[in-house]
Amino acid sequence: MTCNSNLDFKDGTLKAYLMALRPNQWTKNLLVFAAPLLAFQIDLSSFSSTIIAFSLFCLTSSSFYLLNDVRDIESDRQHPVKCNRPIAAGYVTVPIAVAMASLFLLVSLGFSWCYSLSLGAVLTCYSLIQVAYNFKLKQMPLLDIACIASGFVFRAGAGFVVSNIYPSPWFLIFTAMLALFLAIEKRKAELQHLQLKGKVSTREVLKVYSLPLLNRMESIVATGAVMSYAIWSCGLNSSSNFCEVPTPWMSITLPFVLYGIFRYQLLSDSTAEVHQLQKYPENFKVVNRKTEVPDLILLSVR
């Protein structure tokens, strides 16, 4: 197929290298700020530690984006939009991409272990799961969704360990359930797009899923997300120091979380948004000017 490139940079330029890192995906790493912000522990020490954790996750995730693009270079060149990615389009060569990925991964892991053993352990576990996902688990039903969700739990966990905050199990469960919900929604949109186009997926993992199955899974994890957030926001887990910190008024945020989940479902079921998610998998957002606040809860997950 012919790829109509819409890129405006040249081979080997700084912009090409920057876009290969997918900086638009770094919004996912903002989840490391959840722990200090929700615990109202906003001091210079916690903020600087969280900035470091955020930066290291950006380096680590970008290294895996580079490796993934190198591994999928041939299939990306056949995709109507992914063919514009710098590596697939030839603006960044494979040897340079591999070198950049290796350097970023070594620097991020090395620095994390030197800075904090706990952060090093979290980032290493995240990296191992990313390796397993990219080379094997992304083609295994259910495990592919679980791997996507685990990345957000590790990000939230990193925020806890660098801020020295005791993690609330219910908040981590909420994070996992919400991430599972969004991963399922992504698979659902991919299947809907294929049905609208009358096509059969070339990806083996998508051939296993069906819309009725994904709808049932979605209902389970959405319920789990709402219930775990309700328990956490009401401070019902008295054994956790983290749950004793938030204001009693935190429970009033529950309707906004519920609305955000419902609205995401509404948008992901519309034909226009299904096409957008399939056409621009790394740029799917659900924010508009009328409902920005609840949608920011779901902004950074693709």
KAVEN-V174245 format. One record per residue. N is the residue number from 1. RES is the residue in one letter. OMEGA is omega in radians with two decimals (999 if undefined). Layout:
<<N,RES,OMEGA> <N,RES,OMEGA>>
This chain:
<<1,M,3.11> <2,T,-3.14> <3,C,3.09> <4,N,-3.06> <5,S,3.07> <6,N,-3.14> <7,L,-3.09> <8,D,3.09> <9,F,-3.05> <10,K,-3.12> <11,D,3.00> <12,G,3.13> <13,T,-3.14> <14,L,-3.14> <15,K,3.12> <16,A,3.12> <17,Y,-3.13> <18,L,-3.13> <19,M,3.10> <20,A,3.12> <21,L,-3.11> <22,R,-3.13> <23,P,3.10> <24,N,3.11> <25,Q,-3.11> <26,W,3.10> <27,T,3.09> <28,K,-3.06> <29,N,3.07> <30,L,3.13> <31,L,3.12> <32,V,3.13> <33,F,-3.07> <34,A,-3.07> <35,A,-3.13> <36,P,-3.13> <37,L,-3.11> <38,L,3.07> <39,A,-3.12> <40,F,3.09> <41,Q,-3.05> <42,I,3.08> <43,D,-3.05> <44,L,-3.10> <45,S,-3.14> <46,S,-3.11> <47,F,-3.13> <48,S,3.11> <49,S,-3.14> <50,T,3.07> <51,I,3.12> <52,I,3.12> <53,A,3.11> <54,F,-3.12> <55,S,-3.14> <56,L,3.08> <57,F,3.08> <58,C,3.11> <59,L,-3.10> <60,T,-3.12> <61,S,3.12> <62,S,3.11> <63,S,3.13> <64,F,3.02> <65,Y,3.11> <66,L,-3.13> <67,L,3.12> <68,N,3.13> <69,D,3.07> <70,V,-3.11> <71,R,-3.08> <72,D,-3.01> <73,I,-3.10> <74,E,3.12> <75,S,3.11> <76,D,3.14> <77,R,3.10> <78,Q,-3.12> <79,H,-3.08> <80,P,-3.12> <81,V,-3.11> <82,K,3.10> <83,C,3.12> <84,N,3.11> <85,R,-3.01> <86,P,-3.12> <87,I,3.13> <88,A,-3.12> <89,A,3.10> <90,G,3.13> <91,Y,3.05> <92,V,-3.08> <93,T,-3.12> <94,V,3.13> <95,P,3.13> <96,I,3.13> <97,A,3.12> <98,V,3.12> <99,A,3.11> <100,M,-3.13> <101,A,-3.14> <102,S,-3.14> <103,L,-3.12> <104,F,-3.10> <105,L,3.12> <106,L,-3.14> <107,V,-3.08> <108,S,-3.14> <109,L,3.14> <110,G,-3.13> <111,F,-3.11> <112,S,3.12> <113,W,3.11> <114,C,-3.09> <115,Y,-3.10> <116,S,3.13> <117,L,3.14> <118,S,3.11> <119,L,3.10> <120,G,3.13> <121,A,3.13> <122,V,-3.09> <123,L,3.10> <124,T,3.09> <125,C,3.09> <126,Y,-3.11> <127,S,3.14> <128,L,3.11> <129,I,3.10> <130,Q,3.10> <131,V,3.14> <132,A,-3.13> <133,Y,-3.06> <134,N,-3.04> <135,F,-3.11> <136,K,-2.91> <137,L,3.14> <138,K,3.10> <139,Q,-3.12> <140,M,-3.11> <141,P,-3.13> <142,L,3.12> <143,L,3.11> <144,D,3.12> <145,I,3.13> <146,A,3.13> <147,C,3.10> <148,I,-3.12> <149,A,-3.09> <150,S,3.14> <151,G,-3.14> <152,F,3.08> <153,V,3.10> <154,F,3.11> <155,R,3.11> <156,A,3.13> <157,G,3.10> <158,A,3.10> <159,G,3.11> <160,F,-3.00> <161,V,-3.12> <162,V,3.13> <163,S,-3.12> <164,N,3.12> <165,I,3.10> <166,Y,-3.06> <167,P,3.04> <168,S,3.09> <169,P,-3.10> <170,W,3.10> <171,F,3.09> <172,L,3.08> <173,I,3.09> <174,F,3.12> <175,T,-3.13> <176,A,-3.13> <177,M,3.14> <178,L,3.11> <179,A,3.07> <180,L,3.12> <181,F,-3.10> <182,L,3.08> <183,A,3.09> <184,I,3.11> <185,E,3.13> <186,K,3.10> <187,R,3.14> <188,K,3.13> <189,A,3.11> <190,E,3.11> <191,L,3.12> <192,Q,3.13> <193,H,3.13> <194,L,3.13> <195,Q,3.12> <196,L,-3.14> <197,K,-3.10> <198,G,-3.10> <199,K,3.05> <200,V,-3.09> <201,S,3.04> <202,T,3.11> <203,R,-3.06> <204,E,-3.07> <205,V,3.14> <206,L,3.12> <207,K,-3.11> <208,V,-3.09> <209,Y,3.01> <210,S,-3.13> <211,L,3.09> <212,P,3.12> <213,L,-3.13> <214,L,3.09> <215,N,3.11> <216,R,3.11> <217,M,3.14> <218,E,3.14> <219,S,-3.12> <220,I,-3.06> <221,V,3.08> <222,A,3.07> <223,T,3.11> <224,G,3.13> <225,A,-3.12> <226,V,-3.11> <227,M,-3.14> <228,S,3.10> <229,Y,3.13> <230,A,3.13> <231,I,3.14> <232,W,-3.05> <233,S,3.09> <234,C,3.10> <235,G,-3.07> <236,L,3.14> <237,N,-3.01> <238,S,-3.13> <239,S,-3.10> <240,S,3.10> <241,N,-3.10> <242,F,-3.08> <243,C,3.12> <244,E,-3.05> <245,V,-3.06> <246,P,3.12> <247,T,3.08> <248,P,-3.14> <249,W,-3.12> <250,M,-3.10> <251,S,3.14> <252,I,3.10> <253,T,-3.10> <254,L,3.11> <255,P,3.13> <256,F,3.09> <257,V,3.13> <258,L,3.12> <259,Y,3.13> <260,G,3.11> <261,I,3.14> <262,F,-3.09> <263,R,3.08> <264,Y,3.09> <265,Q,3.14> <266,L,-3.11> <267,L,-3.10> <268,S,3.10> <269,D,3.13> <270,S,-3.09> <271,T,-3.10> <272,A,-3.10> <273,E,3.07> <274,V,3.10> <275,H,-3.12> <276,Q,3.14> <277,L,3.14> <278,Q,-3.07> <279,K,-3.13> <280,Y,-3.04> <281,P,-3.11> <282,E,-3.08> <283,N,-3.09> <284,F,3.12> <285,K,-3.08> <286,V,-3.10> <287,V,2.91> <288,N,-2.99> <289,R,-3.08> <290,K,-3.01> <291,T,-3.06> <292,E,-3.00> <293,V,3.13> <294,P,-3.10> <295,D,3.13> <296,L,3.07> <297,I,-3.03> <298,L,-2.94> <299,L,-2.87> <300,S,3.13> <301,V,3.14> <302,R,999>>
